[in-house]
Amino acid sequence: MLCHERAHLRGRHHLIVSVAEILAASAPWVPLTRRAPRAMRLLVELCADASAVRACGAPAVRAALIAVSGAPRPRARPCRWPEATCRRGCTASRPLCRVTTCRPAWSSRSPR
């Protein structure tokens, strides 16, 4: 979570959101400026999340988000794809795939 918050400070995300809010308040009749604050909040969160993943790794960020949210840990589920085609390396010795986006190697969409 600290990597995420540092990304907000380094990127000066509070200023970006503030500018969007000022524009929305000064020209509320323009649809773009009316929707800008919500969009900017979402974009700066995604940007901070991506920065935290680059700095700390996806498993650490996922664990931190689950811990902060208070939600129960997601259960493992059987991998849908045979070992030879699974991109995440699910094996017979580890039959449960902990990745929710496990796709076959031939899939056009890569897992995130």
FENDATA-V123732 format. One record per helix or strand of 3 or more residues. SS is the DSSP state (H for helix, E for strand). FROM is the first residue (numbers start at 1). LEN is the number of residues. If there is no record, write none. Layout:
# FENDATA-V123732
<<SS | FROM | LEN> <SS | FROM | LEN>>
This chain:
# FENDATA-V123732
<<H | 2 | 9> <H | 13 | 14> <H | 31 | 26> <H | 58 | 12>>
